[in-house]
Amino acid sequence: MVFIIALIFSFLVTTIVTFISISLIKKVGLLDDPNRHKHPGVIHSKPIPRGGGIPLFIGVFITGILLLPLTKIVIALFVASLIALIVGVIDDKYDISPYARFITNIVVSGIVVGSGISIPFITNPFGGVIFLDIIKIPLDFFGLHQVFVLSDILAMLWIVWVMNMLNWSKGVDGQMPGIVAISAVIIGVLSLRFSPLDQTNTTTATLSFIIAGASMGFLIFNFYPAKIFPGYGATAIYLLLSAASILSGAKLATAILVMGVPMTDGIFTIIRRLLAGRSPFWHDKKHLHHLLLSLGMGQRRIALFYWIVSGILGALALVLSSKAKLFAIIMLLILVGGTLLFLHRALKNTYDKNSI
């Protein structure tokens, strides 16, 4: 029952706060003006409020304070996400260096991992588990701690990756909050399936449904035509989602599968930019949603496409075995990666004409 309450309350709070925030954000000039913001991925034609991460965070924070136990991990999560929000809002206003944003990602992921969130093992799809907490280093910093090298590094990489990958997945109106809401629900259900009486799993499930509710509340105002954009401040929510996916029994294959399309697009983007001799941090207009726009698909259809695929993959992830998930992920990489490669080659002439 608490999980339904978490989702509904978070939805209502975020809906109300977003409605109020739109006019306030306009007054402070936190706008995405296409005439001033020269991001290559801009597809809107008039100024839109850009600080959607603020109401998203407020919705999650207020609900979390009321429904989550204030453990060391929960406090660390909110502190780290608040830092991500502040830096994100500064970027929404001033467009700071992507390298400064990346350093912030590392710092906040370090705070999360330092609170005790790590990946001690991963399930071997061919049987058994692979333990990652074998190598450990004692650290005397505000008390004696154990640093699990592989576990902590993998957890930090995962958090940073999810923050950036989901940030790339907000190219069309409604795309990102829908993906986050579906992913959060799947992770919440997953948490309840593994030791539902365990306090950690209960906390993780509650946090997941809080994130889902906040994303749905924000989606009302972000679906095409958007009245507000998430902005980079929304990385605060991506951080919480990545942490929840770790806490849900370290079943990362489920999270990888439900976020499979934006994840494959992110991998393809990094490889494509590196092969072109460009920094993976600098933007372009060649993500999958941009390609679909070039083919004539509208923003609503593209957002629905992402939601439907994420929902189907998430449902499959809940019923597939570890081995089946591995094969599903490989097939997804081949299908989506192949589609991206085909579309890039097919639309190459369009890019060349636009660059003249």
Buried (B, 14 or more C-beta within 10 A) or exposed (E): EEBEBBBBBBBBBBBBBBBEBBEBBBEEEBBBEBEEBEEEBBBBEEBBBBBBBBBBBBBBBBBBEEBBEEBEBBEBBBBBBBBBBBBBBBBBBEEBEBEEBBEBBEEBBBBBBBBEBBBBBBBEBEEEEEEBBEEBEEEEEEEEBEBBEBBBBBBBEBBBBBBBBBBBBBBBBBBBBBBBBBBBBBBBBBBBBBEEEEEBBBBBBBBBBBBBBBBBBBBBBBBBEBBBBBBBBBBBBBBBBBBBBBBBBBBBBBBBBBBBBBBBBBBBBBEBBEEEEEEBEEBBBBBBBBBBBBEEBEBBBBBBBBBEBBBEBBBBBBEBEBEBBBEBBEEBBEEBBEBBEEBBEEBEEEBEEEEE
